[in-house]
Amino acid sequence: MTAAVQLEDVECVFGSGASAVRAVDRVNLSIEAGEFFTLLGPSGSGKTTCLRMIGGFTLPTAGRIRIGDADVTLAPPYARPVNTVFQDYALFPHMSLRDNVAYPLMVRGVGKAERVRKADELLALVQLPGLGDRRPSALSGGQRQRVALARALIGQPQVLLLDEPLGALDLKLREQMQTELKALQRRLGITFLFITHDQHEALSMSDRIGVFNAGRLEQVGTPPEVYNAPTTRFVAQFVGAANVLDGETARRFTGHGAAMLRPERIRIGGAEQARASGTVAEVQYFGAFTRVKVDTGGALLQADLPADPGTSAPEAGSAVHLHWDARAVHALAG
Ligand code: ATP
């Protein structure tokens, strides 16, 4: 089967000489048709540059990009079967919502009646039925983002590129839009390439995640693969909270040279058969769980204890014994 988007040894270097920035460093990636694929990584790791190269706004300095069967490496944005939703919505303030959504059809010379019909259909799809006559200024942030989404979808792109589209929304609205966006993608079956630096967003929405670090794609996998079996230390620490153990501590507690242990897999119990013992250095209350940092005399181990009104969390300074299942340990390379 042909991939929806394929990157082969794609590289993007800005500037030259000593001031050159290698924003994207030989990335290989194949995104399947109908997939919800997320590029996850910290600020400056190269996600946006990667997306811009797929959209045609930035040209790669090496490598090839294919969309479906077509090699689009050097094609201009309008000649690619993709569309982009940006974080800042980029709506035209002087136009009605209907005209904003219909704009791509107007540029293509589609007649007015057809434009109105399609725009109203798309506004209903993004749950803004009957609001076609309003101006963007009369909308909330979440509603504006929905209009931008409708406008990006009206041309029926093969691939929709979404650059931190929910970044400007408050947490509640963001969570609501995450659910809506995912449902919309399932319904339409369009390939979504989504960018975020928020690991929760990536884990909860994606079919697969590509984790970026310093211009390189460190791991590609399903959310459980990336979370449970990170291939690098960076992925272990960036996706979720992690205890990364090295050297003597790793050997003593896990039998490996380096290993990861998720805090929620650690429990506090009796001295018998404890895997580690130490003194509580810090206790942080988070509502759903309590984070306890234990000084094991060499390494600080973090345990996230589920909320349980029946028992109280240990206090700072108290001696505790830590337990975990052997399967909770994930060996890391060197
Ligand atoms: P963010 O989440 O902050 O948008 P990002 O992961 O999307 O970050 P990019 O915007 O792709 O990262 O940037 C990757 C690197 O390339 C950064 O070091 C950035 O400063 C640099 N960069 C991006 N665009 C340009 C440009 N036009 N000229 C020079 N350097 C650039």
Residues whose N, C-alpha, C, O or C-beta is under 5 A from the ligand:
A	BS01	ATP	F14 V21 A23 P42 S43 G44 S45 G46 K47 T48 T49 C50
